[in-house]
Amino acid sequence: MDVKVFKTFLEITRTRHFGRAADNLFITQAAVSARIKQLEEYIGTTLFERIRNNLQLTPAGERLIPYAETMVRALQQAKHGSTLAEIAIKQLSFAATPNVWDAYLQNYLTVITEAIPDTSFRSEIASSQQLISSVIDSTVDVVVLFDPFLDPNVISEKIADIDLILVSTFAGIDINSAMNNSYVYVDWGTQFATEHLAKYGDNRIPALHTSTGRIALDYILAKGGSAYLPSAFVTPFLESEQVFLVAEHIPMRRSVYAVYRKDNVSAATLKQLVKVIDQSLPERPVILETIAASGD
């Protein structure tokens, strides 16, 4: 199956429109239709249906998305890897969920790239399920997760602990006020959800539920409110007094794991990368410093 067929399928899932997909891919709408027909014949079922003039994915189409993404990503990586091989430059790819990037990995980008020279890095963001699949099928070298992945073919190495603290844009408020006034619940994983439920119960409805700390911080800075955020991530905003610690709140801690295949051809370099992270002090992202400073 030509990878262009999968690219076309993914473009339609993004635009939900055959014509716009054709324009974005610089091909005719007839070619788009032909590629989707070819894919549907190969899969043996329809992938799209029209509901009230809206193009919707069928259940089979929804299930095909991660496989199509893997096919396209694998080809792109192979092409890029071949180009790099011609000029003797190694490539390493690493990925994490949005909340891991916000809480931890973003701070190490400059550390990683400076510590391992003559290497081209590729970074990605995806869901936990997509990341695990990427490691298993070797389309990503190493992923960083809040929970270890237990599989005999992979290494899950703990590289850090993250402290989550409850902050608010309102100074001097207590826990009850923070939880009942524009509280933003950030999904920091299963362990956090369990501890949060045990500490605060399930009778509080957050103003916003999100999977990323960056969205939560942006929301409370704009609208006012409270959220559990990584201490390293939110420190510049505490220093500029744009947010404040909630009195007598209960900090929570999450562990961070680097996960990669034991038989990865770059296993030695991956071990070096993990060691660099484990033994280095994180850098504050420049954008956070700039945003926090602008609040002075």
C-alpha positions in Angstrom: 0.0 0.0 0.0 1.5 3.4 -1.1 2.1 5.6 1.9 0.5 8.5 -0.1 -2.8 6.7 0.5 -2.3 7.0 4.3 -1.2 10.6 4.0 -4.4 11.4 2.2 -6.5 9.5 4.8 -4.9 11.5 7.6 -5.4 14.8 5.8 -9.1 14.1 5.4 -9.4 13.2 9.1 -7.8 16.6 9.9 -9.8 18.7 7.5 -13.0 16.6 7.3 -13.3 17.7 3.7 -12.2 16.0 0.5 -11.8 19.3 -1.4 -9.7 21.0 1.3 -7.6 17.8 1.6 -7.0 17.9 -2.1 -5.9 21.5 -2.0 -3.5 20.9 0.9 -2.0 17.9 -0.9 -1.8 19.7 -4.3 -3.8 16.9 -6.0 -7.2 16.7 -7.6 -10.3 15.8 -5.6 -10.8 12.9 -7.9 -7.3 11.6 -6.9 -8.3 12.0 -3.2 -11.5 10.0 -3.7 -9.6 7.3 -5.6 -7.0 6.9 -2.9 -9.7 6.6 -0.2 -11.6 4.0 -2.3 -8.3 2.1 -2.7 -7.8 2.1 1.1 -11.4 1.1 1.8 -11.1 -1.8 -0.6 -7.9 -2.9 1.0 -9.3 -2.6 4.6 -12.6 -4.1 3.5 -14.9 -1.4 5.0 -15.9 2.2 4.7 -13.8 4.8 6.6 -16.0 7.9 6.2 -19.7 8.6 6.2 -21.7 11.8 5.8 -24.0 12.7 8.7 -26.1 15.8 8.0 -23.6 17.1 5.5 -20.7 16.6 7.9 -18.0 14.1 7.0 -17.4 11.8 9.9 -15.1 8.9 10.6 -16.6 5.4 10.9 -15.4 3.3 13.9 -13.1 1.5 11.4 -11.7 4.9 10.4 -11.1 5.9 14.0 -9.2 2.6 14.6 -7.1 3.2 11.5 -5.7 6.6 12.5 -2.8 5.3 14.8 -1.7 2.8 12.1 -1.8 5.4 9.4 0.3 7.7 11.6 2.8 5.0 12.2 3.2 4.2 8.5 3.7 7.9 7.6 6.0 8.5 10.5 8.1 5.4 9.7 8.6 6.5 6.1 9.5 10.1 7.1 12.0 8.8 9.6 13.5 6.4 7.1 13.9 9.2 4.5 15.4 11.6 7.0 17.7 8.8 8.4 19.0 8.1 4.9 19.8 11.7 4.3 21.6 12.0 7.6 23.6 8.8 6.9 25.0 10.4 3.8 26.5 13.1 5.9 27.4 10.9 8.8 25.1 12.5 11.3 23.2 10.3 13.8 19.5 10.9 14.5 17.7 10.3 17.8 13.9 10.7 18.2 12.3 11.2 21.6 8.7 11.9 22.5 6.4 12.4 25.5 2.8 13.2 26.4 1.9 16.9 26.6 1.9 16.9 30.4 5.3 15.3 30.5 6.7 18.0 28.2 5.2 20.7 30.4 6.3 19.2 33.7 9.7 18.0 32.8 11.1 17.3 29.3 10.9 20.9 27.9 13.4 21.9 30.5 16.1 19.5 29.1 16.0 20.3 25.4 19.1 22.5 25.5 20.9 20.2 27.9 20.3 17.2 25.6 21.3 18.9 22.4 24.5 20.4 23.9 25.6 17.1 25.6 25.3 14.9 22.6 26.9 16.7 19.6 26.9 15.6 16.0 23.4 14.3 16.4 20.1 15.4 14.9 17.2 15.3 17.3 13.5 14.8 16.5 10.9 15.5 19.3 7.2 14.6 19.2 4.1 14.9 21.3 1.5 12.1 21.5 -0.8 10.1 23.8 0.6 7.4 26.0 -0.9 4.7 23.9 0.7 6.2 20.7 4.0 6.5 22.4 4.1 2.9 23.6 3.3 1.8 20.1 6.0 4.0 18.7 8.6 2.4 21.0 7.5 -1.1 20.2 7.5 -0.6 16.4 10.8 1.4 16.7 9.5 4.6 15.0 10.6 6.6 18.1 13.8 5.8 20.0 12.8 6.8 23.5 9.7 8.1 25.2 9.3 9.8 28.5 6.2 8.8 30.6 4.9 9.2 34.1 4.5 5.5 34.5 6.9 2.6 33.6 6.0 0.4 30.7 6.4 -3.3 31.8 7.5 -5.3 28.8 10.4 -7.7 28.5 11.6 -6.0 25.3 12.0 -2.5 26.7 13.9 -0.7 29.5 11.9 1.6 31.8 14.4 3.7 33.7 13.3 6.2 36.4 15.0 9.5 35.7 13.3 12.0 38.0 10.6 12.9 40.4 8.3 15.9 39.8 6.7 17.9 42.6 3.2 19.2 41.8 2.1 22.2 43.9 -1.3 23.9 44.2 -1.1 27.5 43.1 -3.7 30.2 42.6 -3.9 33.6 41.1 -5.6 34.8 44.3 -3.2 35.5 47.2 -3.9 34.2 50.7 -6.7 31.7 49.9 -7.1 28.3 51.6 -7.5 24.9 50.0 -11.3 25.0 50.1 -11.5 28.3 48.4 -9.0 27.2 45.7 -10.9 24.1 45.0 -14.3 25.8 44.7 -13.3 28.9 42.7 -12.2 28.3 39.1 -10.2 25.2 39.9 -8.5 23.6 36.9 -8.0 19.9 37.1 -4.8 18.8 35.2 -4.6 15.1 34.3 -1.2 14.1 35.7 -1.9 10.4 35.3 -3.4 7.5 37.2 -1.5 8.0 40.5 -2.3 11.7 40.7 -6.0 11.0 40.0 -6.0 8.4 42.8 -4.3 10.7 45.3 -6.4 13.7 44.3 -9.6 11.7 44.9 -8.4 10.5 48.3 -7.5 14.0 49.4 -10.3 16.1 48.0 -13.1 13.7 47.1 -15.1 13.6 43.9 -17.9 16.1 44.7 -16.0 19.1 43.2 -16.6 20.0 39.6 -13.6 21.8 38.1 -14.0 24.9 35.9 -11.7 23.2 33.4 -10.3 19.7 32.9 -7.2 19.5 30.7 -4.3 17.2 30.0 -1.6 19.9 29.9 -0.2 22.2 32.5 0.5 24.9 29.9 -3.2 25.2 29.1 -4.1 25.2 32.8 -1.5 28.0 33.6 -2.7 30.1 30.6 -6.3 29.7 31.7 -5.8 30.8 35.3 -3.5 33.7 34.4 -6.2 34.9 32.0 -9.4 34.1 34.0 -8.2 33.7 37.6 -8.2 30.3 39.4 -6.1 27.5 40.8 -4.3 24.4 39.6 -1.8 21.7 40.5 1.3 22.5 38.5 5.0 21.4 38.5 7.0 23.5 40.9 9.9 24.0 38.3 7.3 25.0 35.6 5.5 27.5 37.8 8.4 29.0 39.8 9.0 32.0 37.5 5.3 33.0 37.9 5.6 32.6 41.7 8.7 34.8 41.7 6.8 37.5 39.6 3.8 37.1 42.0 1.4 36.3 39.1 0.5 33.1 41.1 0.7 32.2 44.8 1.0 29.0 46.8 -2.2 27.9 48.3 -1.9 27.8 52.1 -1.5 24.3 53.7 -2.1 22.5 50.4 -0.7 19.0 50.0 2.1 18.7 47.4 2.0 15.5 45.2 5.0 13.8 43.5 5.1 11.9 40.2 8.0 9.8 38.9 9.2 10.2 35.3 10.5 7.2 33.3 12.6 6.9 30.1 11.4 4.0 28.0 13.2 2.4 25.0 13.8 -0.9 23.4 16.6 -3.1 24.6 17.6 -3.9 21.0 17.5 -0.3 19.7 20.5 0.2 17.4 21.2 3.5 19.3 20.9 1.9 22.8 24.3 3.1 23.9 23.5 6.7 22.9 20.1 6.4 24.6 21.8 5.4 27.8 24.1 8.4 27.5 21.0 10.6 26.9 19.2 9.2 30.0 22.4 9.7 32.0 22.7 13.3 30.9 19.1 14.0 32.0 19.5 12.1 35.2 22.7 14.0 36.2 22.0 17.5 34.9 20.1 20.4 36.3 17.1 21.4 34.1 17.0 24.7 32.2 14.1 27.0 32.5 12.5 27.4 29.0 13.1 30.8 27.7 9.5 31.4 26.8 8.4 30.8 30.4 11.0 33.3 31.7 9.9 35.9 29.1 6.2 35.4 29.9 6.8 35.5 33.7 9.0 38.6 33.4 6.3 40.4 31.4 4.0 40.2 34.4 6.2 42.4 36.5 
